[in-house]
Amino acid sequence: MNHTRLWYLTSQRNKIMSFTLAMVLFMGIYTIAFSIGQYSTVQAQGNNTAPPPPPPSPMNATQINTTSANVSKPVDGYGGPPTGPLTAVRHVFDDPTLRVYHFCKPNDKIMMVCQLYDSTSPNATLIGVEYMIDSKTYQAIPDREKPNWHYHKEEFSPDRANPKFPLLNEQQQKEWLAKLSESYGKVILNWNPVDTLPVFPPQIQQVQHPFMVNQSVTNQTEKHTGSFNQTLSY
């Protein structure tokens, strides 16, 4: 009887151990298989993900100009239609005979803004700027500021600035000068055209100053290129 019971207990224990071992093996195999499946899924997803786009290549000058041509810029419109550039003498204290080229365009804050150049060369020096305001605006500015502005009706005479619109005929020039005559201008030079570098502080040019007014300028003595630019090879 004891032998039978011992055999029975041993048999049951062996069954339990076998079952336990089988479960351990099963869980181990399942865990490994699950891990492999997860790894394969991640790899597959990684392979299906598009690589990040390469950084854009820098544009060359031609591409930049082509792109810029389709975008409105602050420099657009200066010296454009309907008048083209305006030219005038007695604008530079150190060189009253220099005919300064004004490339202007209307402005939404004041009447007009002009870029001033010492020639029409592609490499002309940007020597300054002239702001133009109408008579009503001039009356509203402080009295201490008014001496910095000159009255165009006086300045436009042949013995003063002798202004010209090179691209217009004589009648058109008269009409446009009449339109601008009741305005005021303020000339600020930031590069003296006789200097090789912009080495002096910006200065307001008092074009109505007696020194400037009394300078003798004729068609024979006026210059169309700044002294510095005359030394450059274009």
Secondary structure, 3 states (H helix, E strand, C coil): CHHHHHHHHHHHHHHHHHHHHHHHHHHHHHHHHHHHHHHHHHHHHHHHCCCCCCCCCCCCHHHHHHHHCCCCCCCCCCCCCCCCCEEECCCCCCCCCECEEEEEEECCCCCEEEEEECCCCCCCCEEEEEEEEEHHHHHHCCCCCHHHCEEHHHHCCCCCCCCECCCCCHHHHHHHHHHHCCEEEEEEECCCCCCCCCCCCCEEECCCCHHHHCCCCCCCCCECCCCCHHHCCC
